Amino acid sequence: MPRDNAEPFWVKAWFAKKDKEKLRPGLDCTVTRDSDGTVFQGQIEQQLAQEALPGSNNPDDYIAVRIALNESAGLLPGEAVSCRLRLPWF
Protein backbone atom coordinates (compact mmCIF):
# COMPACT_ATOMS: atom_id res chain seq x y z
CA MET A 1 0.00 0.00 0.00
CA PRO A 2 1.19 3.54 -0.62
CA ARG A 3 2.70 5.46 2.27
CA ASP A 4 0.46 7.97 4.07
CA ASN A 5 0.24 11.30 2.21
CA ALA A 6 2.29 9.93 -0.70
CA GLU A 7 1.28 9.49 -4.30
CA PRO A 8 1.17 5.82 -5.28
CA PHE A 9 4.07 4.80 -7.50
CA TRP A 10 3.10 3.72 -10.99
CA VAL A 11 4.68 2.59 -14.23
CA LYS A 12 3.65 3.13 -17.82
CA ALA A 13 3.61 -0.02 -19.92
CA TRP A 14 2.79 -0.74 -23.55
CA PHE A 15 0.99 -3.87 -24.74
CA ALA A 16 0.16 -5.14 -28.21
CA LYS A 17 -2.92 -3.53 -29.72
CA LYS A 18 -4.49 -6.99 -30.19
CA ASP A 19 -4.72 -7.24 -26.38
CA LYS A 20 -6.69 -3.99 -25.95
CA GLU A 21 -9.87 -5.71 -24.70
CA LYS A 22 -7.90 -7.53 -21.95
CA LEU A 23 -6.43 -4.30 -20.53
CA ARG A 24 -9.10 -3.47 -17.95
CA PRO A 25 -8.67 -1.42 -14.77
CA GLY A 26 -8.03 -3.68 -11.79
CA LEU A 27 -6.29 -6.41 -13.80
CA ASP A 28 -3.36 -7.77 -11.77
CA CYS A 29 0.17 -7.29 -13.12
CA THR A 30 3.62 -8.44 -12.17
CA VAL A 31 6.30 -5.81 -12.80
CA THR A 32 9.95 -6.87 -12.86
CA ARG A 33 12.85 -4.41 -12.73
CA ASP A 34 15.09 -5.26 -15.69
CA SER A 35 18.38 -4.40 -13.96
CA ASP A 36 18.16 -6.90 -11.08
CA GLY A 37 14.93 -8.92 -11.36
CA THR A 38 13.17 -7.35 -8.35
CA VAL A 39 9.44 -8.11 -8.61
CA PHE A 40 6.59 -5.72 -7.77
CA GLN A 41 2.84 -6.36 -7.81
CA GLY A 42 0.26 -3.94 -9.14
CA GLN A 43 -2.95 -3.44 -11.06
CA ILE A 44 -3.87 -1.64 -14.26
CA GLU A 45 -5.23 1.71 -13.24
CA GLN A 46 -6.27 2.98 -16.67
CA GLN A 47 -5.59 2.92 -20.39
CA LEU A 48 -3.76 6.05 -21.47
CA ALA A 49 -4.13 8.27 -24.52
CA GLN A 50 -2.73 6.84 -27.72
CA GLU A 51 1.02 7.46 -28.01
CA ALA A 52 3.97 5.80 -29.66
CA LEU A 53 6.09 3.30 -27.79
CA PRO A 54 9.46 4.93 -27.05
CA GLY A 55 11.68 4.31 -30.06
CA SER A 56 8.71 3.82 -32.41
CA ASN A 57 7.09 6.35 -34.70
CA ASN A 58 3.72 4.62 -34.96
CA PRO A 59 1.32 5.23 -32.06
CA ASP A 60 -1.17 2.70 -33.46
CA ASP A 61 0.90 -0.44 -32.76
CA TYR A 62 0.60 -0.51 -28.97
CA ILE A 63 -1.77 0.42 -26.13
CA ALA A 64 -0.27 2.36 -23.20
CA VAL A 65 -1.54 1.68 -19.67
CA ARG A 66 -0.79 3.03 -16.22
CA ILE A 67 -0.04 0.33 -13.63
CA ALA A 68 -0.33 1.35 -9.97
CA LEU A 69 2.12 -0.58 -7.78
CA ASN A 70 1.18 -1.97 -4.37
CA GLU A 71 4.71 -1.29 -3.12
CA SER A 72 7.67 0.21 -4.90
CA ALA A 73 10.57 0.12 -2.43
CA GLY A 74 13.76 0.95 -4.28
CA LEU A 75 12.21 1.50 -7.72
CA LEU A 76 13.33 4.80 -9.24
CA PRO A 77 11.56 6.96 -11.84
CA GLY A 78 12.70 6.08 -15.35
CA GLU A 79 13.99 2.59 -14.55
CA ALA A 80 13.25 -0.04 -17.18
CA VAL A 81 10.76 -2.74 -16.18
CA SER A 82 8.98 -5.66 -17.80
CA CYS A 83 5.27 -6.23 -17.16
CA ARG A 84 3.26 -9.43 -17.21
CA LEU A 85 -0.53 -9.52 -16.98
CA ARG A 86 -2.29 -12.09 -14.84
CA LEU A 87 -5.43 -12.82 -16.83
CA PRO A 88 -8.37 -14.42 -15.03
CA TRP A 89 -9.72 -17.75 -16.24
CA PHE A 90 -13.27 -17.61 -17.51
N, C-alpha and C positions, 0 to 999 in steps of 0.2 A: 504494500500500500504506500501511496505517496506520503512524504513527511508532512506534518502539520504546516499550514501556511506556505507550502511549496507547490509549484506547478508540477503535475505529473510529467515524467520524462517520456518522450515518445520518439519513434523512428518513422521515417518515410520509406516505404518499400514499393517496388513496382512488380506487378504480376502480369502474365500474358493476358492479352485482351480476351482470349477465349474463355478465361476463368472469371470474367466480370460478374456473372450471376452468383458465383460462390462467395464473393467478397462482401459479406454482410457485416454490419456492426455487431460486435459481441463475439465474433468467430475467434476462437483461441489460436494463438500463434506462438511458435518457439523462435526466438531470436538468438543467433549465435554470433558473438564477436569474432570476426575473421582473424584477428591477430593472435588470439590465444585460445579460442574455443569456449570461452565463458558463455554460459547459456542463461538467457532471461526469458521469462514468460510474460505474455501480454495478450491483448485482444484488439481486433480491428475496431477503431473508433469511428472512422468514416472514410468514404472514398473521396479523393481530392479532385480538384479541377484538372482537366486534361492537360498534360505537359509531357515533354519528351524526357525519356530516361537520360540521365547524364551520359554524354558521349554519343547520343543519337540525335538525329535531326527530325525524326518523325514522331510526333506526339501521339499518333494513332496506334502504335504497336503495343503499348502497355497501359495498364491502369495503375495509377498511383493511389496508395492508401496510407492513412496515418494509423500507426499501431501504438497504443498506450501500454507502457510497461508496468507490471505490478511492482517491480523493484529494479533499480538501475545502478546499484552500487558499483562505482568504478568506471562506468561507461561515460565516455566523453563526447560532446557534440562533434559531429563530423566523422566519427569512427565508422569504418566499414563493417557492416553486419550482413548476415544471411538470414532469411526468414523462411520458415516452413509453416504452412497452415495445418491445423488439425481439423479436418472435415468430419462432421458427424455422420454416422451411418443412418440411413433411412430405411 
